[in-house]
Amino acid sequence: MAATFMEVLDTSVANVSLPHIAGNLSATTEESTWVLTSYLVSNAIVLPITGWLGIYLGRKRLLILCITLFTIASVLCGMAPDLPFLIIARILQGVGGGALVPVSQALLLESFPVEKRGVAMATFAMGVVVAPILGPTLGGWITDNYSWRWIFYINLPVGIFAALMAQAVVEDPPYITNAKVGRIDFLGFALLAIWLATLQIVLDKGQQDDWFASRWIRWLAVLSVISFVVFIIRELCTDHPILDLGIFKNRNYAAGIILMTTLGAVLYGTTAALPIFLQTMMGYPALESGFALSPRGIGAFITTSIVGRLVGKVKNRVLITIGFSLLAASSFGSGTSIWTSRYGM
């Protein structure tokens, strides 16, 4: 969880610091958002090949390698003399961090018996859920009291601790040690990388250039659609797909992916957008914009510990329904309160 907490924290810790990063590196706020985009793009591209890398390198070796790369890249981010250097370092961070969550989850499930997995996953979920919500508060406090560079330097002790602990206690299961490495679909990986990269850039930069009124946004959107369609066809036809689409025939798995995608869009979307909105539109300092999101982290921390003990005793669909209902109600309440404080209506 330490490695995962560090990785997920960095998806949001820089959000509240963007105006400070832009000012310190002589860039505009719009240019500084590449600090977020570059990390997310490289992170998303690495995710699908994690399974193959885990077999090729071994999960323990892959985990330690990713932690090391992520930690070194974090130090480089803190040392960045200009924006291009920072963006390149963030790309390296995303490459190192992309495999941390799935590898950690796989090791976690293999380390605990079935009857203890609910509590184990709930403990793990504290890091995954709390980290992106704690990120803006921690980032705002560090930025206001020290320097934005320390939001990256704080990963150094955590990374060293996680790498040493992984070396000491993590073991590869026998079937990974003895597994034969299959061929990798490089064409499919290239198509996936183009699709995700162009889609992320369109979604992140489109609103700054009036969406499809911009020629380069139109070209990227077309390239994203074409690469997505060709990728799907390729994965359905090849004998060794990088992403086995057949698993979506399992209704429970497909439904779970849809729900997790929805949850991620709401949690990460608001976590990324709200700090910038509060600072640029409502005049909040970095720390106070982080405080505005911190109650979500407190609630997530409490409920994950409770839900871990309810798994197996209460039907999962009931827990999921209650969770999404509370998320919808709280999101509506937050939007209403922000609108009222902004416009007085």
C-alpha positions in Angstrom: 0.0 0.0 0.0 2.9 2.4 0.6 4.0 2.2 -3.0 0.5 2.5 -4.3 -0.3 5.4 -1.9 2.8 7.3 -3.2 1.8 6.7 -6.8 -1.9 7.6 -6.4 -1.0 10.6 -4.3 1.0 12.1 -7.2 -2.1 12.1 -9.5 -3.6 14.9 -7.4 -0.9 16.4 -5.2 0.3 18.7 -8.0 -3.2 20.0 -8.8 -3.2 22.9 -6.3 0.4 23.8 -7.0 0.0 24.4 -10.8 -0.3 28.3 -10.4 2.9 28.3 -8.3 4.7 25.9 -10.7 3.7 28.0 -13.6 4.9 31.2 -12.0 8.2 29.7 -10.8 9.1 28.2 -14.2 7.9 31.2 -16.2 5.0 29.4 -17.8 1.3 30.0 -18.1 -1.3 28.1 -16.1 -2.5 26.5 -19.3 1.0 25.3 -20.1 1.5 24.0 -16.6 -1.4 21.6 -17.0 0.9 19.4 -19.1 2.4 18.5 -15.7 -0.8 16.5 -15.1 -1.5 15.4 -18.7 2.0 13.9 -19.3 1.8 11.9 -16.1 -1.7 10.5 -16.8 -0.9 9.6 -20.4 2.3 7.7 -19.7 0.6 6.0 -16.7 -2.4 4.9 -18.8 -0.1 3.5 -21.6 1.9 1.3 -19.2 -1.1 -0.2 -17.4 -2.2 -2.7 -20.1 1.2 -4.4 -20.5 1.6 -4.8 -16.7 0.6 -8.5 -16.9 3.1 -9.3 -19.5 5.9 -7.4 -17.7 5.0 -9.3 -14.5 5.6 -12.6 -16.1 8.7 -11.5 -18.1 10.5 -9.8 -15.1 8.7 -11.4 -12.2 6.2 -9.4 -10.1 8.7 -8.8 -7.2 11.4 -7.5 -9.6 8.8 -5.4 -11.5 7.4 -3.9 -8.3 10.9 -2.9 -7.0 11.9 -1.6 -10.5 8.8 0.6 -10.7 9.2 1.9 -7.2 12.8 2.8 -7.9 12.0 4.5 -11.2 9.1 6.4 -9.7 11.2 7.6 -6.8 14.1 8.8 -9.0 11.7 10.5 -11.3 10.2 12.3 -8.3 13.5 13.7 -7.3 14.1 14.9 -10.9 10.7 16.6 -10.8 11.7 18.5 -7.7 15.0 19.5 -9.3 13.3 20.7 -12.6 14.9 24.0 -13.8 12.2 24.6 -16.4 8.8 23.2 -17.6 10.0 20.8 -20.4 12.4 19.1 -17.9 9.5 18.8 -15.4 7.2 17.3 -18.1 9.8 14.7 -19.1 10.4 13.8 -15.4 6.6 13.4 -15.0 6.5 11.1 -18.0 9.1 8.9 -16.3 7.0 9.1 -13.1 4.0 7.8 -15.0 5.9 5.0 -16.6 7.1 3.9 -13.1 3.8 4.4 -11.5 1.6 2.8 -14.1 2.3 -0.8 -13.0 2.3 -0.2 -9.2 -1.4 -0.4 -8.5 -2.2 -3.6 -10.6 1.0 -5.4 -9.4 0.3 -4.5 -5.8 -3.3 -5.7 -6.1 -2.2 -9.0 -7.6 0.4 -9.6 -4.9 -2.2 -8.7 -2.2 -4.8 -11.2 -3.5 -2.2 -14.0 -3.7 -0.9 -13.3 -0.2 -4.2 -13.7 1.7 -6.7 -16.5 1.9 -10.2 -15.9 0.5 -11.8 -15.3 4.0 -9.3 -12.4 4.7 -9.3 -10.7 1.3 -12.1 -8.4 2.2 -10.2 -6.8 5.1 -7.0 -6.8 3.1 -8.5 -5.1 0.1 -10.3 -2.6 2.4 -6.9 -1.7 4.0 -5.4 -1.4 0.5 -8.4 0.8 -0.6 -7.6 3.3 2.1 -4.5 4.2 0.2 -6.1 4.2 -3.2 -9.2 6.3 -2.1 -7.7 8.5 0.5 -4.5 9.4 -1.4 -6.0 11.4 -4.2 -8.2 13.3 -1.8 -5.4 14.0 0.7 -3.2 15.1 -2.2 -4.6 18.6 -2.7 -4.5 19.3 1.1 -1.0 18.1 1.5 0.1 19.8 -1.8 -1.5 23.1 -0.7 0.1 23.1 2.7 3.6 22.3 1.3 3.3 24.8 -1.4 2.1 27.6 0.9 4.6 26.9 3.6 7.7 25.7 1.8 8.0 25.1 -2.0 6.1 23.2 -4.7 9.3 21.2 -5.2 8.8 19.4 -1.9 5.6 17.8 -3.1 7.9 15.6 -5.2 10.8 15.3 -2.7 8.5 13.7 -0.1 8.3 10.6 -2.3 12.0 9.9 -1.6 11.6 8.4 1.9 8.4 6.6 1.1 9.9 5.1 -2.1 13.0 3.9 -0.2 10.9 2.3 2.5 8.6 0.6 0.0 11.5 -0.8 -2.0 13.2 -2.2 1.0 10.0 -3.7 2.3 9.2 -5.3 -1.0 12.7 -6.8 -1.2 12.3 -8.2 2.3 8.8 -9.6 2.3 7.4 -10.0 -1.2 7.7 -13.3 -3.0 6.6 -14.4 -6.5 4.0 -17.2 -6.6 5.3 -20.5 -8.1 3.2 -20.2 -11.2 4.8 -16.8 -12.1 8.3 -18.1 -11.5 7.7 -21.1 -13.8 5.5 -19.3 -16.4 6.6 -19.1 -20.0 6.8 -15.6 -21.4 4.4 -15.2 -24.3 4.8 -13.0 -27.3 3.7 -9.4 -27.0 1.5 -7.7 -29.5 3.6 -4.7 -30.3 1.3 -3.4 -33.0 -1.6 -3.6 -30.6 0.4 -1.8 -27.9 1.3 1.0 -30.4 -2.3 1.4 -31.3 -3.3 1.5 -27.7 -0.7 4.1 -26.9 -1.8 6.3 -29.7 -5.4 6.0 -28.8 -5.0 6.8 -25.1 -2.4 9.6 -25.6 -4.5 11.4 -28.2 -7.7 10.9 -26.3 -6.2 12.3 -23.1 -4.8 15.3 -24.8 -8.1 16.1 -26.5 -10.0 15.8 -23.3 -7.4 17.8 -21.3 -6.6 20.6 -23.9 -9.8 20.8 -25.9 -11.6 23.3 -23.7 -8.6 25.6 -23.9 -8.8 25.8 -27.7 -12.6 25.8 -28.2 -12.7 22.0 -28.9 -13.4 21.2 -32.5 -12.9 24.8 -33.6 -9.2 24.1 -33.3 -7.7 22.2 -36.2 -5.1 20.3 -34.1 -7.8 19.1 -31.7 -9.9 17.8 -34.7 -6.9 15.9 -36.1 -6.1 14.3 -32.7 -9.8 13.4 -32.2 -9.9 11.7 -35.7 -6.6 9.9 -34.9 -7.9 8.8 -31.6 -11.1 7.3 -33.1 -9.2 5.6 -35.9 -6.6 4.1 -33.6 -9.3 2.9 -31.2 -11.3 1.1 -34.0 -8.2 -0.5 -35.5 -7.0 -1.5 -32.0 -10.3 -3.3 -31.3 -10.2 -5.1 -34.6 -6.5 -6.1 -34.0 -7.2 -7.4 -30.5 -10.1 -9.5 -31.7 -8.1 -11.1 -34.6 -4.6 -11.7 -33.1 -3.7 -14.9 -31.3 -1.7 -13.0 -28.6 -3.7 -9.8 -27.8 -2.2 -7.3 -25.4 -5.7 -6.9 -24.0 -7.9 -10.0 -24.0 -11.4 -8.5 -24.9 -13.0 -11.9 -24.3 -13.0 -11.4 -20.6 -15.7 -8.8 -21.1 -18.1 -11.7 -21.9 -18.2 -12.2 -18.1 -21.2 -10.0 -17.1 -20.0 -9.4 -13.5 -16.5 -8.4 -14.7 -17.9 -6.1 -17.4 -20.3 -4.5 -14.9 -17.5 -4.1 -12.4 -15.3 -2.3 -15.0 -18.2 0.1 -15.9 -18.8 0.9 -12.2 -15.1 1.4 -11.5 -14.8 3.7 -14.5 -17.7 5.7 -13.3 -16.3 5.9 -9.8 -12.9 7.0 -11.1 -14.4 9.6 -13.4 -16.3 11.2 -10.5 -13.5 11.0 -7.8 -10.5 11.8 -10.0 -12.4 14.3 -12.2 -13.5 16.4 -9.3 -10.2 16.1 -7.4 -8.4 17.4 -10.5 -10.9 20.2 -11.4 -12.0 21.6 -8.0 -8.7 22.9 -6.7 -8.0 24.8 -9.9 -11.5 26.2 -10.0 -11.4 27.2 -6.3 -8.1 29.0 -6.8 -8.6 30.7 -10.2 -12.4 31.5 -10.0 -13.0 31.9 -6.2 -9.7 33.2 -5.0 -8.9 30.4 -2.6 -5.2 30.0 -1.5 -3.6 26.6 -2.2 -4.1 25.3 1.3 -7.7 26.3 1.6 -8.6 24.7 -1.7 -7.0 21.5 -0.4 -9.1 21.8 2.8 -12.2 22.0 0.7 -11.6 18.4 -0.4 -10.1 16.9 2.8 -13.5 15.8 4.4 -13.9 13.3 1.5 -10.6 11.7 2.6 -11.8 11.4 6.2 -15.1 9.8 5.1 -13.3 7.4 2.8 -10.9 6.4 5.5 -13.7 5.6 7.9 -16.0 3.8 5.5 -13.3 1.6 3.9 -12.5 0.1 7.3 -16.2 -0.6 7.9 -16.9 -2.0 4.5 -14.0 -4.4 4.8 -15.7 -6.2 7.6 -19.1 -6.2 5.9 -17.8 -7.9 2.7 -19.1 -11.5 2.9 -21.8 -10.6 5.4 -23.8 -8.1 3.2 -24.4 -8.6 -0.5 -21.9 -6.7 -2.6 -24.6 -5.2 -4.8 -26.2 -3.7 -1.7 -22.9 -2.1 -0.6 -22.3 -0.8 -4.1 -25.8 0.7 -4.4 -25.5 2.4 -1.0 -22.0 3.7 -2.0 -23.1 5.2 -5.3 -26.2 6.7 -3.8 -24.2 8.5 -1.2 -21.6 9.6 -3.8 -24.4 11.0 -6.0 -26.1 12.9 -3.1 -22.8 14.3 -1.8 -21.7 15.4 -5.3 -25.0 17.2 -5.8 -24.7 18.9 -2.4 -21.1 20.0 -3.1 -22.1 21.4 -6.4 -25.0 23.3 -4.9 -22.9 24.8 -2.1 -20.2 25.9 -4.5 -22.8 27.5 -6.8 -24.4 29.3 -3.9 -21.1 30.6 -2.5 -20.1 31.8 -6.0 -23.3 33.3 -7.3 -25.4 33.8 -4.1 -28.4 31.9 -5.5 
